[in-house]
Amino acid sequence: MKKLSLFIFVTAGLMISELSAQQLPQYSQYILNKYVINPASAGTQDHFVGQTNYRSQWEGIRDAPRTYILGVNGPIAKQNMGVGGYIFTDIVGPTRRNGINFSYAYHLKLNNTIKLSFAVNAGILQYSVDGSEITFAEKDDVGSNFIESNVLPDAGFSFYLFHKDFFFGGSAPQLIKNKITFKKSTGDQTGTLASHYFLMGGYQKALNEIFKIEPSFLLKYIDPVPLQYEFTLRGLYKDAAWLGISYRRDDAIGLLLGFILQKNLSLGYSYDIIQSDIKNYSTGSHEIMLSIKFNKQSKDVPK
């Protein structure tokens, strides 16, 4: 009974990961942390950025997803290059996904105002199941104090076209389609790391000297799952505060707000109003973002 119960649980977990496109962490504030989705954006600003996100998904549901991430990226002084890295932990009940990733980007100057960046990234992913966190219905289901883990290499490629007023980019993480195997817990249950394909873009338009608007989008594709899309519209006040709204297909409507302190410290918050059937069990999803700018670089870079 123990083996059968855990087999069902792990199978369901792997199916959810592939069908919901969440083998990689999901963020409502993708517009504020583009680097995690597209490493080619590393170094496209004249300073380094350190950023952390915390997401509590489906509040009110026990063992619902929780995500933590910490990253940093920035330009190499007086070079058309950028570097960065991030670590993340994604926890869903007794399952956990940890990752560490590093990237290198090279920026090509297309004209006086537009550049195109290409990046490669590589890292390590760990998928694990903690049997001690699983409660079985049968009293005889004992001896579940095991931890099973898969440690796998990861690699990806991305591009990022950028201008002071707009950006457009694509990325393909998890290009290495490694297999995940849970032999201890289920005998031979396996899953595959699916290749993800992201497209994102945005535009900032000044309405006057005080207000700006910024529409943006994020598309996600994982074969054979239907294309997922997300649209966001932010309004910015004096480049110091913002309000926004987003829509994620068949999932949620998001409300965003944030502000900037001392020109280098940003704080953002988002709340997802669930639109799927999960709304019958959850009050919504919360996400907090903290960002700091440092080590500003000279604009004197090679042509």
N, C-alpha and C positions, 0 to 999 in steps of 0.2 A: 504493500500500500504506500509505503514511504517513497519508493522509487517511482511509482506511478504518479503520485501527487506532485513530486518535484519535477517529473518529466513534463506534466501539464503546465506547471508554473513557468519553467524555463522556456518551453515552446511558445507559450503565450507572450512571454517577454521579448523573445526574438522576433515574433510576428509583429508585435506592437512597434518595435524599433524600426522595422523595415517599412511598415505601412504608414507610420506617422512621420517618417523622414527624420527621426530624432536619434539616429545613431551618433549624431553630433549635437551638441547643446543648441537649444533654441533661445532666441532673444527677441524681445519686443523692441528694444532700443538699439537695433542694428545700425541705425544711422549715426549713433554716437560711438560705436565701437566697430568700425568697418574692418579694422585690421584682423579681428578674429575670423571673419568670414572671408576676407580677401587680403592675404599677406602682401600682395603687390602694392598695397597702400602704405606700406612701411616707408618712412622717410619722405613722404610727400609734403609734409609741413616743415617749417624751419626750426623745429624743436623736437625734443623727445616727449613722448606721452606715456605715462604710467597709468594703468586703468584696472579697476576691479569691478566685477558685476556679481550680484547675488540674485538668483531667481527662485521663488517659491511658487511652484505651479500647482493649480487645482487645490487651493486652500480649502481645508475641511475634509479632505480625503486622506485617510491614513496611508502613510508610505508613498505619498505622491512625489513626483520628481522635484529634486532640489539641485540647483546648479551653482557652483562657485568657479570664478575664473579670475586670473591675475595675469596681466600682460604688459609688455613695454615695447615700444618701437620708436625709431627715429632715424635721422639722416647721418651718414658718415661725413664728417667735416670736409667741406670743399670738394666733395665728390658727388657724382650723379648716382648715388647708391643709398639704399636704406637697409637696415637690419632690424630684427625683432624676434620676440619669442613670447610664448604664453603657456600657462599650465591651467588645467581645469579638472574639476571633479563633478560628476553627474551621478546622483544617487536616486535610485527608484527601489524602495523597499529593501530587500536583501541583496539587490544587484548594485554594482558600482562600476562606473567608467572613469578612469583617470587618464590624462594625456599630458604630454609635454611636446612642444613643437617649436622649431626655430626656422627662420626664413632669411633669405637674401634677395634683395630687389635691385634691379638696374633701371635707371630712368633715361629714356631717350627724349631729346628735345625735338618736337615736330615743328614748332615755330616759336615766336616770341612769347606766346601765352599758353600753349598746350604741350603737355608732355605725356608720354606713354611709358608705363612701368611694367616690367616683367619680373616674376618672382618664382623661385622654387622654395619649397619648404619640406622639412623632414622631421620625424620625431618618433615617439613611442606611445602606444596605446595599451592600456591594461583593462581587461574586462574580468570581473570577478563576481562570485556568488558566495554569500556568507550564510551557511546552513543554520547557524545558531539564531538567525533572525527570522526563520520560518516556523510558523506554528501549524502543526498538522492536526487534522480532525480526529484521527485514530490514536488512542492512548499508547498503542504498541509502536507508534512511529517515533522511535527514540534514536539516539546516536547521530543526530543531525549536526553535531558540532564540528563542521568541516568548513574550510575556506578553499574554494577552487578558483584558480586564476589563469587567464591567458594574457601573455605579454607579446605584443606584435609590433613590427615596424610600420611606419606610416610615411607617405610622401604625397606631395601635391604640386600643382602648378596654377598660376594665376596671372592675370593682366589687369591693368588699371589705367584708364585714360583720365587725365585730370586737368582742370583749369580752375582759376580762382572762383568761378561761378557755378561749375558743374563737374560731375564725375560719372564715369561708366566703367564697369569692370565685370570680369567673370573669374570664377575659381573652380577648381576640381580637386578637392581633398579626397583622401582615402582611395588613391589610384591603385594601391596594392590591395587586391581583393583577398585578404587573408581569411582563413577559416577559424571560427571559434568553436572549441570542443569542450564539452562538459562530461568527461568520462566518469569521474567519481560520483557525480550526483545522478546521472541519468543513463550511464552506460555508453551511449554513442551519439547523444544529441549534438548536432552541429548547426552553426549558422555562418553566414558569410558577411564580411564587411562590404557594404555596398558603396560603389562610387557615387559621390554626390556632385551635382553640377549647380552652381549658383550664378545668377546674373543680378547685378544691382546697379542702380543709377539714381541720380538726384540733381536738382537744379535749385539755385538760390536766386531769388528775384527781390530787389529792393523796391518797396512801394513808395518810400520817401526816406528822409534821413533818419527816421526812428524805427520803422517797421520793415521787416523782410518776411517773405514766405518761402518755404522750402518743401516742395513735393519730392517724394522719393519712392522707390519700389524695390522689392526683393523677390526674385523668382527662384524656386527650388525644384530640381528634377532628380528623381531616383527611379530608375527602371525596375519594375513596371508600374510604379505608382503614378497616378495622374499628376500633372503639373500643379504645384502649389504656388500661390502668389500672395504677396502682402504689399499694401500701399499705405503710405504715411504722409500726412501733411502737418508741417510745423509752422507756427508763427513765432518770429523772434523779435524781441524788443530791445533795441540798442545793443544787440549782440551780447546781452547780459542775462536774459531770461527768455524762456520759451514755453509755449503750450502746444500740444499736438494731439492728433487723433489718427488711429491706424485701423486697417481692416485686414484680417488674415482669413483666407478662404475657408469656409466651413469650420471655423474654429473660434475666433474671438474678435471683438472690437476693443482696441486699446486706447487708453487715455494717458498722455505723457505730459510731464512738466519738469522744469529744471531751471537752474540759475548758475551764474558764474561769479566767483568771488576773487577779487584781486587779480583778475585777468588770467590766472593760471590754475585755479581750482574750480572744478565743475561738479555739480551734484544733480543727478537725474533720477526720476521715479516714474514708473509706469504701472498701470492697473489694467488687467485684461478682463473684460466683461464676456464671459463664455457664451458662445452661441450654439455649441453642439449639445448633445444630450447630457453631457457631463454637468451642465448647469443645474441639473436636478439634484446633484450631490455636492457641488462645490460653490463657494462664494466668489471665486475668481482667482486670478494669478497676480502676484506682486513681483516687481523687479526694481532693484536699486543699483545705481551706477555712480562710482566716484572716480574722477579723473584729475590728474595733475600734470601740468606742463613744466618742463625743466630743460636746462642745457641748450638754450637757444643758439642756433648756428648762424654763421655769416652767410649772407646771400651771394657771396663771391664764389661761385662754383664754375667749373670748366664749361665752356660752350659746347 
